[in-house]
Amino acid sequence: MSDEISGPEFTGETALEAAPWEIKLSFGLWLAEAILSIIGGILMIGGAALVAAVAGVDGDAAVATVAVFIVVGVLIVLLGVFRIIASVFMLRGRVWARNTLTILAVLGALGLYLEFQSNVGVAVAHALFIVVAVITMYLPNSNAYFRRPFPAE
C-alpha cells in the first residue's frame, strides 16, 4: 500500500473493498470462530438442565449446576458477539480492534485446553481459526493497512 490517504473514510469504499485480502481472510475467520462460539454458548444454555439430570443431582445442587452452565453459556455468547463487533472494526483498520482480538485470541487459546478434553473436533477448528486469523492480522499488507492515516474522529 502507498502512503496516500485511502480507505472507506476518504474514498467512499466499503471496508470490504478497502481492506487487503489478509484482513478480509482474518475477518472471515474471526466471524466464523465467533459464530461457532455463539452456537456453543447457546447449546450450553440449552443443555444446562440436561447436565443436572445426567449428573444425577437434585435440589440446591441441581439449581447451582444449571445456574453455572447458564452463566457460562451467556458469557460465551456475549464474548462471541463482542468478537464480531471487534472484527468489524478490525476490518475498517482500527488498531484497537486488532489488539483486542489478539488479546482475546491468547485468552481463548488458554481455554482450548478444556475444550480439547470435551470436543476435540471443535477445539481443533477453534485453534486453526484463531491462529490463522491472528497471523493474517500482522502480515506486511495488514500492518500497512493499520498504519494508514485516518480522518480526525
Beta strands, then each sheet from edge to edge (+ up, - down):
end
